[in-house]
């Protein structure tokens, strides 16, 4: 225990002398999380620019334009010709185009079927889907009114008109995220992905520091040799940084579900347990990469490349079962992919401890890493120490003055 306390003090001293590490555990996470929340603070996109090309110039086309204008999602911009509207879409000045064709009213009244041309930019996936549904909804409501008037003019009883227009009524109810709020949909997984990336950087930087310490020096009576008390040093890092990172994770949950009052069906305590298990999985994965590579630049580069696409692998915006097999394997070694299943089940479905415990069992692969890390550390770390000693000897010999000087 005395050794562990001394090693924790050693880590605290190193942390205090490292401005970048201090930033990673203090203001950088806070600024990043608040900025990401601010980006989605509107909750739902509003007043998205839509181009209107009215070639009919009739009472009908003006009525449909008013229907679109009444929708809070769309902000209409009038264009005189289709080419100008297409050019505006190519420059991302508008996200959709609605074209009312020539003689639309005449064709409709004479029994023909005019085509209203609706185009949207599907490169912006969520925006395109939202505009497509909202434009069709607005146009559908307007055209239903015209169809009703036409049937009344043909002598259809008013009580029969509604039946003819909608013989079957359907009701669509969103069970979760009922308001289609982007904060509840995107912000939690994005913040978790950011938190995982910061956690990786904190542990990787702390481990990399051991590679650059002079092996012949001591701090508080503890040798800086990489192989000297290696596992107690790792334990000290875990003991120090786990509570700090858990404070960050707890801040995310408190901010989202207590301060912003996002819908929460389950218990925050279960999410904190899931976060702790995820964090320990991140530690084990970073430690494995460090032991294998033992080079600070390579460790940071590889870990960043591994953890950067965490949000894409969570399955929030794209179903994971439709991903290529390689992507599904990559997803399995991403701790955040295991955590998000517990997060969604607790937040949306009100999952209890037995269900969450079953989901946490998916981390068994990270537990299996520990004996492998131990074996690799006994084989590979002494090689790095020997190489560093050789370099130190060569440097010291080069620094000695030549004979006769």
C-alpha positions as CSV (number, residue, x, y, z in Angstrom):
1,X,0.0,0.0,0.0
2,X,2.9,2.4,0.8
3,X,4.3,1.7,-2.7
4,X,1.0,2.5,-4.3
5,X,0.6,5.7,-2.4
6,X,4.1,6.8,-3.4
7,X,3.3,6.0,-7.0
8,X,0.1,7.9,-6.9
9,X,2.0,10.9,-5.5
10,X,4.5,10.5,-8.4
11,X,1.7,10.6,-10.9
12,X,0.2,13.7,-9.3
13,X,3.6,15.4,-9.5
14,X,4.0,14.5,-13.1
15,X,0.4,15.7,-13.8
16,X,1.0,19.0,-12.2
17,X,4.1,19.5,-14.4
18,X,2.3,18.6,-17.7
19,X,0.1,21.4,-19.0
20,X,-1.3,19.3,-21.8
21,X,-2.3,16.5,-19.5
22,X,-3.9,19.0,-17.1
23,X,-5.9,20.5,-20.0
24,X,-7.1,17.0,-21.0
25,X,-8.6,16.4,-17.6
26,X,-9.9,19.9,-16.9
27,X,-11.1,22.5,-19.4
28,X,-10.8,20.8,-22.8
29,X,-13.5,18.2,-22.0
30,X,-15.8,21.0,-20.6
31,X,-15.3,23.2,-23.6
32,X,-15.8,20.3,-26.1
33,X,-18.9,19.1,-24.4
34,X,-20.5,22.5,-24.2
35,X,-19.7,23.3,-27.8
36,X,-21.2,20.0,-29.1
37,X,-24.3,20.7,-27.1
38,X,-24.5,24.2,-28.5
39,X,-24.3,22.9,-32.1
40,X,-27.5,20.9,-31.5
41,X,-29.2,23.1,-29.0
42,X,-32.0,24.0,-31.5
43,X,-33.3,20.4,-31.0
44,X,-34.8,20.3,-34.5
45,X,-33.7,22.0,-37.7
46,X,-35.8,25.0,-38.6
47,X,-36.2,27.3,-41.6
48,X,-34.2,25.1,-44.0
49,X,-33.9,26.9,-47.4
50,X,-36.1,25.4,-50.1
51,X,-36.2,26.7,-53.7
52,X,-39.7,27.2,-55.3
53,X,-39.9,27.3,-59.1
54,X,-43.5,28.3,-60.0
55,X,-44.1,27.7,-63.7
56,X,-47.9,27.6,-63.4
57,X,-48.5,31.0,-61.6
58,X,-52.0,29.9,-60.7
59,X,-54.2,30.2,-57.6
60,X,-53.4,26.5,-56.9
61,X,-49.6,26.9,-57.1
62,X,-49.9,30.0,-54.8
63,X,-52.0,28.0,-52.3
64,X,-49.4,25.2,-52.2
65,X,-46.7,27.7,-51.8
66,X,-48.5,29.1,-48.7
67,X,-48.8,25.5,-47.4
68,X,-45.0,25.1,-47.6
69,X,-44.4,28.5,-46.1
70,X,-46.6,27.6,-43.1
71,X,-44.3,24.7,-42.3
72,X,-41.7,25.8,-39.7
73,X,-39.0,23.5,-41.2
74,X,-38.9,25.2,-44.6
75,X,-37.9,28.7,-45.6
76,X,-38.9,29.3,-49.2
77,X,-36.8,31.1,-51.9
78,X,-38.4,31.9,-55.2
79,X,-36.5,31.2,-58.5
80,X,-37.7,32.1,-62.0
81,X,-36.2,29.0,-63.7
82,X,-35.1,25.5,-62.8
83,X,-31.5,26.0,-63.9
84,X,-31.0,28.8,-61.3
85,X,-32.5,26.6,-58.6
86,X,-30.3,23.6,-59.5
87,X,-27.2,25.9,-59.4
88,X,-28.2,27.2,-55.9
89,X,-28.5,23.6,-54.7
90,X,-25.1,22.7,-56.1
91,X,-23.7,25.6,-54.1
92,X,-25.5,24.4,-51.0
93,X,-27.6,27.6,-50.8
94,X,-30.8,25.5,-50.8
95,X,-31.4,21.9,-49.7
96,X,-34.5,21.1,-51.9
97,X,-36.3,22.2,-55.0
98,X,-40.1,22.2,-55.6
99,X,-41.2,22.7,-59.2
100,X,-44.9,23.5,-60.0
101,X,-45.2,22.6,-63.7
102,X,-47.0,24.5,-66.5
103,X,-50.7,24.2,-66.6
104,X,-50.8,22.2,-63.3
105,X,-54.2,23.6,-62.3
106,X,-55.6,23.0,-65.8
107,X,-54.4,19.4,-65.9
108,X,-55.8,18.8,-62.4
109,X,-59.2,20.1,-63.2
110,X,-59.4,18.3,-66.5
111,X,-58.7,14.9,-65.0
112,X,-55.0,14.6,-65.9
113,X,-52.3,13.9,-63.4
114,X,-49.7,16.7,-63.3
115,X,-46.3,15.9,-61.7
116,X,-44.9,18.2,-59.0
117,X,-41.1,17.8,-59.2
118,X,-39.5,17.6,-55.7
119,X,-35.7,17.3,-55.5
120,X,-33.6,17.3,-52.3
121,X,-29.9,17.0,-51.6
122,X,-29.4,13.5,-50.1
123,X,-25.7,14.2,-49.3
124,X,-27.0,15.9,-46.2
125,X,-28.7,12.7,-45.1
126,X,-30.8,13.8,-42.0
127,X,-31.6,17.2,-43.6
128,X,-32.7,15.5,-46.8
129,X,-34.9,13.0,-45.1
130,X,-36.5,15.7,-43.0
131,X,-37.2,18.0,-45.9
132,X,-38.6,15.1,-48.0
133,X,-41.1,14.1,-45.4
134,X,-42.1,17.7,-44.5
135,X,-42.5,18.8,-48.2
136,X,-44.7,15.8,-49.0
137,X,-46.8,16.4,-45.9
138,X,-47.4,20.1,-46.7
139,X,-48.2,19.4,-50.4
140,X,-50.4,16.5,-49.5
141,X,-52.5,18.6,-47.1
142,X,-53.0,21.2,-49.8
143,X,-53.9,18.8,-52.6
144,X,-56.4,17.0,-50.3
145,X,-58.2,20.3,-50.0
146,X,-58.4,20.7,-53.8
147,X,-59.5,17.1,-54.2
148,X,-62.3,17.7,-51.7
149,X,-63.5,20.8,-53.5
150,X,-63.5,18.9,-56.8
151,X,-65.7,16.1,-55.3
152,X,-68.1,18.6,-53.8
153,X,-68.4,20.3,-57.2
154,X,-69.2,17.0,-58.8
155,X,-72.1,16.5,-56.4
156,X,-70.5,14.2,-53.9
157,X,-72.2,14.5,-50.4
158,X,-70.0,16.3,-47.9
159,X,-70.2,13.3,-45.5
160,X,-68.8,11.0,-48.2
161,X,-65.9,13.3,-49.3
162,X,-63.8,12.6,-46.3
163,X,-64.3,8.8,-46.7
164,X,-63.4,9.0,-50.4
165,X,-60.2,10.9,-49.7
166,X,-59.1,8.8,-46.7
167,X,-60.9,5.5,-46.6
168,X,-58.5,4.2,-44.0
169,X,-57.0,6.4,-41.2
170,X,-53.6,5.5,-39.8
171,X,-52.0,6.7,-36.6
172,X,-48.2,6.8,-36.3
173,X,-46.8,7.2,-32.8
174,X,-43.2,7.6,-31.9
175,X,-42.5,5.5,-28.8
176,X,-39.1,7.1,-28.0
177,X,-37.8,10.6,-28.8
178,X,-41.4,11.6,-29.6
179,X,-40.4,15.2,-30.5
180,X,-37.7,14.1,-32.9
181,X,-35.3,16.1,-30.7
182,X,-31.7,16.0,-32.1
183,X,-30.3,16.7,-28.6
184,X,-31.7,13.4,-27.2
185,X,-30.9,11.6,-30.4
186,X,-27.3,12.7,-31.3
187,X,-25.7,14.5,-28.4
188,X,-25.4,11.7,-25.9
189,X,-23.5,9.3,-28.2
190,X,-21.4,12.1,-29.6
191,X,-20.4,13.2,-26.1
192,X,-19.6,9.6,-25.1
193,X,-17.4,9.2,-28.2
194,X,-15.6,12.4,-27.3
195,X,-15.2,11.2,-23.7
196,X,-13.7,7.9,-24.8
197,X,-11.2,9.7,-27.0
198,X,-10.2,12.0,-24.2
199,X,-9.8,9.0,-21.8
200,X,-7.6,7.3,-24.3
201,X,-5.4,10.4,-24.7
202,X,-5.1,10.7,-20.9
203,X,-3.9,7.2,-20.3
204,X,-1.7,7.0,-23.5
205,X,0.1,10.3,-22.5
206,X,0.7,9.0,-19.0
207,X,2.1,5.7,-20.3
208,X,4.2,7.4,-22.9
209,X,5.8,9.5,-20.3
210,X,7.4,6.4,-18.8
211,X,9.4,6.0,-22.1
212,X,11.0,9.4,-21.8
213,X,12.2,9.3,-18.2
214,X,15.9,9.0,-17.5
215,X,16.3,5.4,-16.4
216,X,19.1,6.3,-14.0
217,X,17.1,8.8,-12.0
218,X,14.6,8.3,-9.2
219,X,11.5,10.2,-8.1
220,X,10.5,9.9,-4.4
221,X,12.8,6.9,-4.2
222,X,11.2,5.1,-7.1
223,X,13.3,4.2,-10.1
224,X,12.2,5.5,-13.5
225,X,13.2,2.3,-15.3
226,X,10.3,1.1,-17.4
227,X,10.3,-2.5,-16.0
228,X,10.8,-1.4,-12.4
229,X,7.4,-1.7,-10.6
230,X,5.6,-1.5,-14.0
231,X,2.3,-3.0,-12.9
232,X,2.1,-1.0,-9.7
233,X,2.8,2.1,-11.8
234,X,-0.1,1.1,-14.1
235,X,-2.3,0.6,-11.1
236,X,-1.4,4.0,-9.8
237,X,-2.4,5.6,-13.1
238,X,-5.8,3.8,-13.0
239,X,-6.4,4.8,-9.4
240,X,-5.6,8.4,-10.1
241,X,-7.3,8.9,-13.5
242,X,-10.4,6.7,-13.2
243,X,-12.2,9.0,-10.6
244,X,-11.2,12.1,-12.7
245,X,-12.6,10.7,-15.9
246,X,-15.7,9.3,-14.1
247,X,-16.4,12.9,-12.9
248,X,-16.4,13.9,-16.6
249,X,-18.7,11.0,-17.5
250,X,-21.0,11.9,-14.5
251,X,-21.0,15.5,-15.7
252,X,-22.3,14.4,-19.1
253,X,-25.2,12.5,-17.6
254,X,-26.0,15.2,-15.1
255,X,-26.0,17.9,-17.8
256,X,-28.2,15.9,-20.2
257,X,-30.7,14.2,-17.9
258,X,-30.9,16.5,-14.9
259,X,-30.1,20.0,-16.1
260,X,-31.5,19.7,-19.7
261,X,-34.2,17.3,-18.4
262,X,-34.0,15.0,-21.4
263,X,-36.4,12.0,-21.2
264,X,-34.9,9.3,-18.9
265,X,-36.8,6.0,-18.3
266,X,-34.2,4.3,-16.1
267,X,-31.6,5.0,-13.4
268,X,-28.5,7.2,-13.8
269,X,-26.7,4.9,-11.3
270,X,-26.8,2.1,-13.9
271,X,-25.3,4.3,-16.5
272,X,-22.5,5.3,-14.1
273,X,-21.7,1.6,-13.6
274,X,-21.7,1.1,-17.4
275,X,-19.4,4.1,-17.8
276,X,-17.0,2.7,-15.3
277,X,-16.8,-0.7,-17.0
278,X,-16.3,1.1,-20.4
279,X,-13.5,3.2,-19.0
280,X,-11.7,0.2,-17.6
281,X,-12.0,-1.5,-21.0
282,X,-10.5,1.6,-22.6
283,X,-7.6,1.5,-20.1
284,X,-6.9,-2.2,-21.0
285,X,-7.0,-1.6,-24.7
286,X,-4.6,1.4,-24.5
287,X,-2.3,-0.6,-22.2
288,X,-2.2,-3.4,-24.8
289,X,-1.3,-1.1,-27.6
290,X,1.4,0.6,-25.5
291,X,3.0,-2.7,-24.5
292,X,3.0,-3.9,-28.2
293,X,4.3,-0.7,-29.8
294,X,6.4,1.0,-27.0
295,X,6.8,4.2,-29.1
296,X,4.9,7.3,-28.0
297,X,4.2,8.6,-31.5
298,X,2.9,5.2,-32.8
299,X,0.8,4.7,-29.7
300,X,-1.0,8.0,-30.0
301,X,-1.4,7.6,-33.8
302,X,-2.7,4.1,-33.6
303,X,-5.1,4.8,-30.7
304,X,-6.5,7.9,-32.4
305,X,-7.1,6.0,-35.6
306,X,-8.8,3.2,-33.6
307,X,-11.0,5.3,-31.5
308,X,-11.8,8.3,-33.8
309,X,-14.7,6.6,-35.7
310,X,-16.4,5.5,-32.4
311,X,-19.6,7.4,-33.1
312,X,-20.1,5.8,-36.5
313,X,-19.8,2.3,-34.9
314,X,-22.5,3.0,-32.3
315,X,-25.3,2.2,-34.7
316,X,-27.2,5.4,-33.9
317,X,-27.4,6.8,-37.4
318,X,-26.7,3.6,-39.4
319,X,-27.8,0.0,-38.5
320,X,-24.7,-2.0,-37.4
321,X,-26.0,-5.3,-38.9
322,X,-25.8,-3.7,-42.4
323,X,-22.1,-2.8,-41.9
324,X,-19.4,-4.8,-43.7
325,X,-18.0,-7.7,-41.7
326,X,-14.7,-5.9,-41.1
327,X,-16.5,-2.9,-39.7
328,X,-18.5,-5.2,-37.3
329,X,-15.2,-6.7,-36.1
330,X,-13.8,-3.2,-35.6
331,X,-16.9,-2.3,-33.7
332,X,-16.5,-5.2,-31.3
333,X,-13.1,-3.9,-30.0
334,X,-14.6,-0.4,-29.4
335,X,-15.7,-0.1,-25.8
336,X,-18.2,2.7,-26.6
337,X,-20.1,0.3,-28.9
338,X,-20.7,-2.0,-25.9
339,X,-21.6,0.9,-23.7
340,X,-24.2,2.5,-26.0
341,X,-26.4,-0.6,-25.9
342,X,-26.7,-0.2,-22.1
343,X,-27.2,3.6,-22.5
344,X,-30.1,3.2,-25.0
345,X,-31.7,0.4,-23.0
346,X,-31.6,2.4,-19.7
347,X,-32.6,5.8,-21.2
348,X,-35.3,4.7,-23.6
349,X,-36.6,1.3,-22.3
350,X,-36.0,1.7,-18.5
351,X,-33.8,-1.4,-18.3
352,X,-33.0,-2.7,-14.8
353,X,-29.8,-4.2,-13.3
354,X,-30.3,-7.8,-14.6
355,X,-30.6,-6.6,-18.2
356,X,-27.7,-4.2,-17.9
357,X,-25.5,-6.9,-16.2
358,X,-26.2,-9.1,-19.2
359,X,-25.1,-6.4,-21.6
360,X,-21.9,-5.8,-19.5
361,X,-20.9,-9.4,-20.0
362,X,-20.0,-8.4,-23.6
363,X,-16.8,-6.9,-22.2
364,X,-15.3,-10.4,-21.6
365,X,-12.9,-9.9,-24.5
366,X,-11.2,-7.0,-22.7
367,X,-10.7,-9.1,-19.6
368,X,-9.0,-11.7,-21.7
369,X,-6.5,-9.0,-22.7
370,X,-5.0,-8.7,-19.2
371,X,-3.1,-12.0,-19.1
372,X,-1.9,-11.4,-22.7
373,X,-0.7,-7.9,-21.7
374,X,1.1,-9.4,-18.7
375,X,2.9,-12.0,-20.9
376,X,3.8,-9.4,-23.6
377,X,5.1,-6.9,-21.0
378,X,7.5,-9.5,-19.6
379,X,8.9,-10.2,-23.1
380,X,8.9,-6.8,-24.8
381,X,9.5,-4.2,-22.1
382,X,13.0,-5.5,-21.2
383,X,13.9,-5.1,-24.9
384,X,12.9,-1.5,-24.8
385,X,14.9,-0.9,-21.6
386,X,18.0,-2.5,-23.1
387,X,17.7,-0.4,-26.3
388,X,17.3,2.8,-24.2
389,X,20.3,1.9,-22.1
390,X,22.4,1.4,-25.3
391,X,21.3,4.8,-26.6
392,X,22.1,6.4,-23.3
393,X,25.6,4.9,-23.3
394,X,26.3,6.1,-26.8
395,X,25.1,9.6,-26.1
396,X,27.3,9.8,-22.9
397,X,30.3,8.6,-24.9
398,X,29.7,11.1,-27.6
399,X,29.6,13.8,-25.0
400,X,33.0,13.0,-23.6
401,X,35.9,15.2,-24.8
402,X,38.5,13.6,-27.1
403,X,41.9,12.8,-25.6
404,X,44.3,15.7,-25.8
405,X,41.6,18.3,-26.0
